[in-house]
């Protein structure tokens, strides 16, 4: 028995057999002719793209974005060109592909920017998928009821794993703020990162609440683990009693509880009565890397679905927030040295008024059917609000001239750039503020949210972050501007007391966390 303590990345407790991941396929075969090897590699790449796109159709939301990035990269001939050059020199297709991708992975791992280093996992995922096709092997499958253990986990492996009968993730490295960690939290899969070397275990008990993993637990430990599981299940049952109740503190003070959504598919499993509306709808789900841009009608129909589902409750839709770690071919610039500080969010959409106008027209049309609000991301200077308002009003006027029903929705901003949180008085023209704790924390602490090596520094409870949140809420009260918080921080009970003390009265949380957050709020007392 070996007990290791890492970083809790996704809550829950699970015990089961260990399945090691991250082992790449061996050599395929002796090289054939250059033509045969080139054809084999092209077929393997095409099969990999098809498999990725098929998986993306079923997962939706943030997972589909990750897969779309991989498909777009595999379609880029610049990525595969070195492998084909090596094949023409007599190398086998598998060895040539491995060498080419290993070179790309090393370049990403050596990058100064943490976002680029985090992308190395995607390239390793692409490398192994193509190698499996070359070797005639199926995608590595891990059935339900296992602990996936290794150095890190590929996004496509997580998304293709059947979690219906339980399971967990235990990683030697990884980050609690990675895309896979966010996917794990959304699906309720226990996950622990930063455990150090994992070797030779047959079974493991993963506690995603405490960050403790017991490898090959002794018989005496199983009873304790079972007790922990029972206590967690009992808490979940108590939490469930709060699901359809209004969110309020112990003293009866009401807290507005909204929900974060990333795609239309999430509406099918969510009872509108559990929330006060939608605090953040990420419109990026409509924009897929490598796919045609959605037109006005497609966007209008999608946005109206959210408005109709909300049944009169407010719906806040964030305009396209791409760039940084969310590239879209043809929209986001290529080769930015530091994309998180580059052309992303409203900076990008204002540079592409053709794309922005289409989205604003669709939003204005959807607003005719209910209380829709528009939120623009990555605001840094007041001019970005002024220019967006001008575009929006021009779109509404054009729709009116065409006789198309439309309403000019309220326009608010994300507070995620420190410049806004430090000087909120410069942005008093915004209809509302929504604090994005993920990016605000990243920029305040200068620690990437995807960086395992600096995960401990990326702490939303840092006094500087809390102080900025307090400043924004105080300004909102003084100027009668509504303020909410929509980052991951809102979904974590351990942060709720600090947020309430900071003056936050409206929270927007992940759907899977609604009951837990309501139950945790009910235990808090605050004047």
C-alpha positions as a printed NumPy array, in Angstrom:
array([[  0.   ,   0.   ,   0.   ],
       [  1.294,   3.456,  -0.939],
       [ -0.48 ,   6.688,  -0.149],
       [  0.249,   9.779,  -2.254],
       [ -1.066,  13.29 ,  -1.891],
       [ -1.565,  15.443,  -4.955],
       [ -3.851,  18.279,  -5.974],
       [ -7.606,  17.687,  -5.906],
       [ -8.834,  18.493,  -9.425],
       [-12.37 ,  17.047,  -9.454],
       [-14.447,  15.895,  -6.509],
       [-15.708,  12.427,  -5.681],
       [-14.28 ,   9.139,  -4.399],
       [-13.695,   6.003,  -6.44 ],
       [-11.86 ,   2.713,  -5.915],
       [-11.148,   0.335,  -8.762],
       [ -8.552,  -1.367, -10.958],
       [ -5.716,   0.741, -12.354],
       [ -5.349,   1.098, -16.128],
       [ -2.093,   2.734, -17.151],
       [ -2.386,   5.282, -19.955],
       [  0.036,   7.187, -22.157],
       [  1.878,   4.175, -23.53 ],
       [  2.428,   4.73 , -27.257],
       [  2.218,   1.917, -29.833],
       [  5.387,   0.167, -30.892],
       [  6.893,   0.014, -34.39 ],
       [  4.461,  -0.828, -37.185],
       [  6.574,  -2.873, -39.576],
       [  9.574,  -2.781, -41.857],
       [  9.348,   0.014, -44.384],
       [  7.74 ,  -0.74 , -47.738],
       [  8.248,   1.418, -50.771],
       [  8.112,   5.168, -50.31 ],
       [  4.791,   5.267, -52.171],
       [  3.315,   2.563, -49.932],
       [  4.472,   4.254, -46.747],
       [  3.241,   7.669, -47.886],
       [ -0.173,   6.219, -48.728],
       [ -0.305,   4.423, -45.368],
       [  0.406,   7.635, -43.478],
       [ -2.152,   9.618, -45.465],
       [ -4.773,   6.949, -44.781],
       [ -3.932,   6.897, -41.056],
       [ -4.161,  10.69 , -40.794],
       [ -7.484,  10.726, -42.668],
       [ -8.866,   7.956, -40.441],
       [ -7.728,   9.835, -37.344],
       [ -9.446,  13.036, -38.483],
       [-12.662,  11.143, -39.214],
       [-12.592,   9.469, -35.783],
       [-11.945,  12.776, -34.009],
       [-14.788,  14.553, -35.825],
       [-17.159,  11.666, -35.102],
       [-16.29 ,  11.858, -31.406],
       [-16.721,  15.657, -31.438],
       [-20.303,  15.293, -32.687],
       [-21.226,  13.333, -29.576],
       [-19.452,  15.239, -26.816],
       [-20.391,  18.884, -27.532],
       [-19.297,  21.914, -25.497],
       [-15.672,  22.464, -24.493],
       [-14.735,  18.886, -25.362],
       [-15.733,  19.411, -28.976],
       [-13.552,  22.54 , -29.108],
       [-10.5  ,  20.544, -28.025],
       [-11.183,  17.855, -30.611],
       [-11.798,  20.413, -33.365],
       [ -8.352,  21.879, -32.671],
       [ -6.77 ,  18.448, -33.1  ],
       [ -8.641,  17.78 , -36.349],
       [ -7.59 ,  21.153, -37.754],
       [ -3.936,  20.519, -36.878],
       [ -3.985,  17.073, -38.511],
       [ -5.436,  18.646, -41.655],
       [ -2.56 ,  21.138, -41.751],
       [ -0.023,  19.797, -44.27 ],
       [  2.717,  21.774, -42.553],
       [  2.478,  19.41 , -39.593],
       [  2.897,  16.232, -41.647],
       [  5.364,  17.555, -44.254],
       [  8.516,  16.557, -42.27 ],
       [  7.195,  13.001, -41.933],
       [  6.604,  12.673, -45.669],
       [ 10.084,  14.059, -46.344],
       [ 11.553,  11.383, -44.082],
       [  9.494,   8.65 , -45.765],
       [ 10.929,   9.654, -49.156],
       [ 14.372,   8.979, -47.691],
       [ 13.406,   5.365, -46.982],
       [ 11.968,   5.529, -43.436],
       [  8.852,   3.615, -42.359],
       [  5.658,   5.65 , -41.969],
       [  5.326,   5.062, -38.228],
       [  8.918,   6.01 , -37.425],
       [  8.709,   9.095, -39.647],
       [  5.452,  10.249, -38.045],
       [  6.718,   9.636, -34.524],
       [  9.911,  11.616, -35.195],
       [  8.002,  14.525, -36.731],
       [  5.453,  14.751, -33.909],
       [  8.056,  14.249, -31.19 ],
       [  9.862,  17.257, -32.64 ],
       [  6.657,  19.342, -32.514],
       [  5.93 ,  18.166, -28.967],
       [  9.44 ,  19.123, -27.841],
       [  9.036,  22.588, -29.378],
       [  5.755,  23.144, -27.539],
       [  7.171,  21.83 , -24.259],
       [ 10.125,  24.225, -24.567],
       [  7.957,  27.282, -25.25 ],
       [  8.101,  30.15 , -22.782],
       [  4.322,  30.542, -22.805],
       [  2.465,  28.092, -20.556],
       [ -0.485,  27.91 , -22.962],
       [  1.789,  26.544, -25.662],
       [  3.343,  24.038, -23.273],
       [ -0.143,  22.805, -22.359],
       [ -0.819,  22.115, -26.055],
       [  1.893,  19.433, -26.073],
       [ -0.685,  16.998, -24.654],
       [ -2.841,  17.527, -27.744],
       [  0.084,  16.789, -30.044],
       [  0.945,  13.643, -28.095],
       [ -2.69 ,  12.615, -28.445],
       [ -2.563,  13.167, -32.228],
       [  0.748,  11.312, -32.522],
       [ -0.542,   8.234, -30.745],
       [ -3.869,   8.166, -32.563],
       [ -2.168,   8.105, -35.985],
       [  0.361,   5.508, -34.782],
       [ -2.476,   3.248, -33.661],
       [ -4.076,   3.494, -37.094],
       [ -0.743,   2.68 , -38.743],
       [ -0.373,  -0.352, -36.477],
       [ -3.911,  -1.515, -37.23 ],
       [ -4.938,  -1.005, -33.623],
       [ -8.181,   0.543, -32.421],
       [ -8.21 ,   3.684, -30.331],
       [ -7.08 ,   2.772, -26.838],
       [-10.267,   1.999, -24.934],
       [-10.731,   1.849, -21.208],
       [-14.024,   0.534, -19.971],
       [-16.076,   1.945, -17.171],
       [-15.063,   1.345, -13.611],
       [-11.298,   1.914, -13.827],
       [ -8.745,   4.386, -12.487],
       [ -6.861,   5.825, -15.46 ],
       [ -3.334,   6.498, -14.23 ],
       [ -0.285,   7.973, -15.926],
       [  1.731,  11.105, -16.501],
       [ -1.152,  13.013, -18.104],
       [ -4.351,  12.184, -19.949],
       [ -5.193,  13.015, -23.542],
       [ -8.447,  14.944, -24.026],
       [ -9.74 ,  12.515, -26.649],
       [ -9.097,   9.574, -24.327],
       [-11.141,  11.211, -21.597],
       [-13.96 ,  12.013, -24.007],
       [-14.039,   8.511, -25.526],
       [-14.004,   6.719, -22.157],
       [-17.26 ,   5.292, -20.835],
       [-17.715,   6.828, -17.382],
       [-21.267,   5.539, -16.914],
       [-20.246,   2.957, -14.305],
       [-17.783,   5.18 , -12.538],
       [-14.067,   5.691, -12.774],
       [-11.374,   8.151, -11.768],
       [ -8.121,   9.751, -12.926],
       [ -4.785,   9.769, -11.073],
       [ -1.944,  11.703, -12.72 ],
       [  1.737,  12.035, -11.948],
       [  1.681,  15.56 , -13.342],
       [ -1.184,  17.41 , -15.059],
       [ -3.002,  20.496, -13.85 ],
       [ -6.247,  20.971, -11.864],
       [ -7.039,  23.864, -14.21 ],
       [ -6.549,  21.97 , -17.478],
       [ -9.269,  21.327, -20.041],
       [ -9.479,  17.69 , -18.964],
       [ -9.9  ,  18.728, -15.319],
       [-12.768,  21.031, -16.282],
       [-14.345,  18.199, -18.275],
       [-13.93 ,  15.864, -15.289],
       [-15.667,  18.31 , -12.964],
       [-18.522,  18.732, -15.423],
       [-19.013,  14.951, -15.597],
       [-18.399,  14.207, -11.931],
       [-15.253,  12.105, -12.488],
       [-12.869,  12.158,  -9.479],
       [ -9.426,  13.413, -10.496],
       [ -6.146,  14.077,  -8.694],
       [ -3.031,  15.608, -10.305],
       [  0.59 ,  16.11 ,  -9.203],
       [  1.006,  12.712,  -7.518],
       [  4.532,  11.994,  -8.708],
       [  5.614,   8.652, -10.268],
       [  2.894,   6.015, -10.556],
       [  4.236,   2.501, -11.032],
       [  2.958,  -1.031, -10.677],
       [ -0.333,  -0.488,  -8.836],
       [ -3.161,  -2.972,  -9.383],
       [ -5.933,  -1.027,  -7.667],
       [ -6.283,   2.525,  -6.412],
       [ -8.652,   4.584,  -4.291],
       [ -8.891,   8.147,  -5.599],
       [-10.253,  10.841,  -3.303],
       [-10.932,  13.894,  -5.455],
       [-12.107,  15.797,  -2.385],
       [ -8.813,  15.648,  -0.485],
       [ -6.287,  14.917,  -3.262],
       [ -5.203,  11.653,  -1.599],
       [ -4.751,   8.469,  -3.642],
       [ -4.107,   5.083,  -2.017],
       [ -2.462,   2.613,  -4.382],
       [ -3.151,  -1.079,  -3.655],
       [ -5.082,  -0.313,  -0.453],
       [ -4.79 ,  -2.888,   2.331],
       [ -7.927,  -4.732,   3.486],
       [ -8.086,  -2.509,   6.533],
       [ -8.235,   0.597,   4.337],
       [-11.213,  -0.516,   2.279],
       [-13.584,  -0.018,   5.199],
       [-12.389,   3.568,   5.685],
       [-12.724,   4.239,   1.974],
       [-16.228,   2.791,   1.949],
       [-17.145,   5.034,   4.884],
       [-15.813,   8.06 ,   2.994],
       [-17.855,   7.065,  -0.048],
       [-20.979,   6.627,   2.062],
       [-20.485,  10.03 ,   3.689],
       [-20.03 ,  11.645,   0.279],
       [-23.152,   9.911,  -1.066],
       [-25.123,  11.069,   1.967],
       [-23.945,  14.634,   1.385],
       [-24.964,  14.406,  -2.263],
       [-28.414,  13.234,  -1.204],
       [-28.726,  16.177,   1.211],
       [-27.511,  18.551,  -1.465],
       [-30.121,  17.242,  -3.893],
       [-32.849,  18.499,  -1.556],
       [-31.69 ,  22.047,  -2.333],
       [-31.721,  21.673,  -6.12 ],
       [-35.12 ,  23.286,  -6.759],
       [-35.051,  25.646,  -3.781],
       [-34.046,  29.316,  -4.037],
       [-30.398,  29.915,  -3.139],
       [-30.062,  31.72 ,   0.184],
       [-27.792,  32.119,   3.168],
       [-28.522,  30.716,   6.607],
       [-30.079,  34.017,   7.7  ],
       [-32.5  ,  33.915,   4.772],
       [-30.691,  36.428,   2.606],
       [-31.303,  35.631,  -1.055],
       [-28.43 ,  34.941,  -3.456],
       [-29.072,  34.957,  -7.186],
       [-27.884,  31.639,  -8.617],
       [-27.438,  31.397, -12.357],
       [-25.987,  28.67 , -14.561],
       [-23.025,  28.519, -16.965],
       [-23.701,  26.714, -20.239],
       [-21.495,  25.79 , -23.187],
       [-23.983,  24.314, -25.658],
       [-27.6  ,  23.603, -26.494],
       [-27.21 ,  19.92 , -25.581],
       [-26.91 ,  20.839, -21.885],
       [-30.491,  22.104, -21.834],
       [-31.86 ,  18.582, -22.28 ],
       [-30.724,  17.48 , -18.815],
       [-31.361,  20.683, -16.874],
       [-34.563,  21.713, -15.094],
       [-35.043,  25.456, -15.529],
       [-36.523,  25.646, -12.027],
       [-33.103,  24.937, -10.486],
       [-31.686,  28.363, -11.384],
       [-32.551,  32.04 , -11.707],
       [-31.428,  32.157, -15.331],
       [-28.326,  31.778, -17.464],
       [-25.385,  33.841, -16.243],
       [-22.969,  32.769, -18.966],
       [-23.69 ,  31.124, -22.288],
       [-20.469,  30.537, -24.195],
       [-21.277,  31.213, -27.834],
       [-18.036,  29.555, -28.977],
       [-19.872,  26.228, -29.311],
       [-21.206,  27.48 , -32.659],
       [-17.739,  28.239, -34.029],
       [-15.787,  25.083, -34.84 ],
       [-12.178,  25.068, -35.961],
       [-12.073,  23.957, -39.588],
       [-15.855,  24.328, -40.091],
       [-17.666,  27.137, -41.954],
       [-18.57 ,  30.103, -39.768],
       [-22.196,  29.95 , -38.574],
       [-24.462,  32.373, -40.409],
       [-26.972,  34.752, -38.817],
       [-29.888,  32.336, -39.058],
       [-27.969,  29.471, -37.435],
       [-26.895,  31.698, -34.567],
       [-30.361,  33.21 , -34.119],
       [-31.989,  29.771, -33.825],
       [-29.397,  28.629, -31.283],
       [-29.642,  31.753, -29.122],
       [-33.425,  31.607, -29.186],
       [-33.285,  28.056, -27.816],
       [-31.684,  29.39 , -24.651],
       [-34.172,  32.24 , -24.372],
       [-37.147,  29.892, -24.824],
       [-35.727,  27.409, -22.303],
       [-35.284,  30.126, -19.657],
       [-39.039,  30.903, -19.642],
       [-38.674,  34.588, -18.879],
       [-35.548,  34.325, -16.751],
       [-32.527,  36.42 , -17.833],
       [-30.14 ,  34.914, -20.376],
       [-26.638,  36.367, -20.659],
       [-24.821,  35.382, -23.839],
       [-21.124,  36.117, -24.148],
       [-19.958,  37.201, -27.576],
       [-17.348,  35.111, -29.31 ],
       [-14.406,  34.54 , -26.957],
       [-11.7  ,  32.907, -29.028],
       [ -7.958,  33.305, -29.04 ],
       [ -5.605,  32.319, -26.255],
       [ -6.065,  28.549, -25.896],
       [ -9.128,  28.521, -28.198],
       [ -7.888,  29.035, -31.768],
       [-10.192,  29.07 , -34.782],
       [ -8.519,  28.702, -38.174],
       [ -9.148,  31.765, -40.315],
       [-10.128,  33.947, -37.353],
       [ -7.404,  33.798, -34.738],
       [ -3.875,  34.897, -35.68 ],
       [ -1.254,  32.213, -36.109],
       [  2.054,  32.161, -34.271],
       [  1.34 ,  34.746, -31.56 ],
       [  4.195,  34.643, -29.059],
       [  1.809,  34.929, -26.105],
       [ -1.788,  34.352, -27.242],
       [ -3.298,  34.934, -23.776],
       [ -2.029,  38.506, -24.017],
       [ -2.797,  38.816, -27.71 ],
       [ -5.734,  39.259, -30.044],
       [ -8.55 ,  37.484, -28.214],
       [-12.115,  38.18 , -27.08 ],
       [-13.532,  41.588, -28.005],
       [-10.136,  42.667, -29.321],
       [-10.498,  40.045, -32.029],
       [-14.191,  40.534, -32.826],
       [-13.782,  44.293, -33.221],
       [-11.002,  43.579, -35.708],
       [-13.462,  41.412, -37.664],
       [-16.629,  43.553, -37.864],
       [-18.103,  41.259, -40.517],
       [-18.119,  38.348, -38.052],
       [-19.134,  40.553, -35.119],
       [-22.091,  42.132, -36.962],
       [-23.474,  38.713, -37.832],
       [-23.418,  37.672, -34.199],
       [-24.851,  40.96 , -32.903],
       [-27.719,  40.826, -35.422],
       [-28.569,  37.278, -34.34 ],
       [-28.473,  38.265, -30.667],
       [-30.699,  41.296, -31.229],
       [-33.236,  39.105, -33.025],
       [-33.209,  36.515, -30.231],
       [-33.707,  39.311, -27.665],
       [-37.145,  39.968, -29.17 ],
       [-38.277,  36.693, -27.536],
       [-37.12 ,  37.271, -23.954],
       [-34.739,  39.048, -21.56 ],
       [-31.454,  38.446, -23.338],
       [-28.306,  40.322, -22.331],
       [-25.051,  40.594, -24.276],
       [-21.701,  40.279, -22.518],
       [-18.39 ,  41.134, -24.186],
       [-15.172,  39.398, -23.033],
       [-11.621,  40.652, -22.497],
       [-12.586,  44.331, -22.211],
       [ -9.543,  46.445, -21.379],
       [-10.395,  50.032, -22.355],
       [-13.728,  51.963, -22.508],
       [-13.37 ,  52.394, -26.261],
       [-14.147,  48.691, -26.721],
       [-17.56 ,  49.212, -25.124],
       [-18.227,  52.34 , -27.189],
       [-17.335,  50.625, -30.455],
       [-19.415,  47.535, -29.623],
       [-22.427,  49.686, -28.709],
       [-22.128,  51.538, -32.032],
       [-22.034,  48.261, -33.957],
       [-24.971,  46.87 , -31.987],
       [-27.138,  49.948, -32.502],
       [-26.308,  49.958, -36.2  ],
       [-27.346,  46.291, -36.432],
       [-30.65 ,  46.937, -34.609],
       [-31.413,  49.911, -36.87 ],
       [-30.682,  47.838, -39.989],
       [-32.962,  45.049, -38.757],
       [-35.73 ,  47.593, -38.119],
       [-35.418,  48.937, -41.663],
       [-35.782,  45.373, -42.951],
       [-38.884,  44.825, -40.821],
       [-37.159,  42.065, -38.805],
       [-38.207,  41.947, -35.118],
       [-35.244,  42.837, -32.914],
       [-34.466,  44.547, -29.608],
       [-31.328,  46.348, -28.478],
       [-30.273,  44.149, -25.521],
       [-28.436,  45.483, -22.452],
       [-24.685,  45.272, -23.026],
       [-22.367,  44.352, -20.166],
       [-18.764,  43.297, -19.807],
       [-16.604,  40.554, -18.389],
       [-14.319,  41.749, -15.617],
       [-11.318,  39.511, -16.212],
       [ -8.557,  41.928, -17.199],
       [ -7.022,  43.538, -14.08 ],
       [ -7.257,  46.999, -15.698],
       [-11.061,  46.83 , -15.37 ],
       [-11.076,  45.503, -11.805],
       [ -8.566,  48.142, -10.674],
       [-10.365,  51.076, -12.296],
       [-14.045,  50.042, -12.691],
       [-15.085,  53.722, -12.741],
       [-13.781,  53.919, -16.308],
       [-16.406,  51.389, -17.385],
       [-19.531,  52.828, -15.801],
       [-21.344,  52.802, -19.159],
       [-21.626,  49.012, -19.018],
       [-25.113,  47.723, -18.167],
       [-23.651,  45.051, -15.883],
       [-20.385,  43.443, -14.782],
       [-19.654,  39.719, -14.708],
       [-16.408,  38.797, -12.971],
       [-14.537,  36.016, -14.789],
       [-12.498,  34.59 , -11.94 ],
       [-10.537,  32.14 , -14.126],
       [ -8.801,  34.714, -16.29 ],
       [ -8.731,  37.39 , -13.584],
       [ -6.814,  34.992, -11.325],
       [ -4.505,  33.996, -14.166],
       [ -3.612,  37.58 , -14.989],
       [ -3.322,  38.779, -11.379],
       [ -1.073,  35.891, -10.288],
       [  0.828,  35.643, -13.608],
       [  0.271,  31.882, -13.441],
       [ -1.377,  30.003, -16.305],
       [ -4.53 ,  28.108, -15.424],
       [ -3.293,  25.184, -17.593],
       [  0.197,  25.039, -16.092],
       [  0.823,  22.113, -13.762],
       [  4.136,  23.561, -12.558],
       [  2.465,  26.771, -11.347],
       [ -0.916,  25.333, -10.359],
       [ -0.441,  26.291,  -6.703],
       [  0.102,  29.937,  -7.679],
       [ -3.082,  30.075,  -9.762],
       [ -5.178,  30.555,  -6.644],
       [ -8.464,  32.496,  -6.837],
       [ -8.402,  32.934,  -3.045],
       [ -5.224,  35.04 ,  -3.287],
       [ -5.842,  38.248,  -1.283],
       [ -5.138,  40.365,  -4.359],
       [ -7.879,  38.592,  -6.327],
       [-10.367,  38.899,  -3.466],
       [ -9.517,  42.582,  -3.047],
       [-10.217,  43.265,  -6.725],
       [-13.531,  41.396,  -6.537],
       [-14.481,  43.522,  -3.505],
       [-13.602,  46.693,  -5.406],
       [-15.822,  45.73 ,  -8.324],
       [-18.821,  44.789,  -6.172],
       [-18.474,  48.012,  -4.112],
       [-18.417,  50.081,  -7.296],
       [-21.431,  48.199,  -8.612],
       [-23.427,  48.936,  -5.451],
       [-22.452,  52.611,  -5.521],
       [-23.42 ,  53.011,  -9.182],
       [-26.375,  50.581,  -9.163],
       [-24.653,  48.324, -11.715],
       [-25.458,  44.61 , -11.283],
       [-22.387,  42.462, -10.567],
       [-22.144,  38.677, -10.783],
       [-19.28 ,  36.175, -10.76 ],
       [-19.21 ,  33.422, -13.372],
       [-15.809,  31.706, -13.123],
       [-15.001,  28.294, -11.631],
       [-14.545,  29.988,  -8.261],
       [-18.326,  30.335,  -7.944],
       [-18.785,  26.562,  -8.187],
       [-16.379,  25.749,  -5.34 ],
       [-17.922,  25.799,  -1.825],
       [-14.546,  26.572,  -0.228],
       [-14.574,  30.002,  -1.904],
       [-18.174,  30.977,  -1.15 ],
       [-17.613,  32.591,   2.252],
       [-14.885,  34.828,   0.843],
       [-17.087,  35.782,  -2.117],
       [-20.032,  36.672,   0.103],
       [-17.747,  38.768,   2.325],
       [-16.473,  40.46 ,  -0.843],
       [-20.012,  41.558,  -1.635],
       [-20.924,  39.081,  -4.355],
       [-24.7  ,  38.537,  -4.458],
       [-25.048,  36.729,  -7.789],
       [-23.184,  33.563,  -8.772],
       [-23.181,  31.659, -12.052],
       [-22.105,  28.037, -11.663],
       [-21.643,  24.802, -13.587],
       [-24.883,  22.78 , -13.881],
       [-23.443,  19.833, -11.958],
       [-22.603,  22.104,  -9.002],
       [-25.955,  23.839,  -8.49 ],
       [-27.199,  21.642,  -5.625],
       [-23.797,  21.598,  -3.87 ],
       [-23.455,  25.383,  -4.04 ],
       [-27.   ,  25.966,  -2.776],
       [-26.42 ,  23.588,   0.135],
       [-23.101,  25.261,   0.994],
       [-24.658,  28.737,   0.867],
       [-27.37 ,  27.625,   3.276],
       [-24.667,  26.94 ,   5.879],
       [-23.159,  30.428,   5.628],
       [-24.111,  33.301,   7.875],
       [-23.504,  36.853,   6.763],
       [-25.049,  40.18 ,   7.732]])
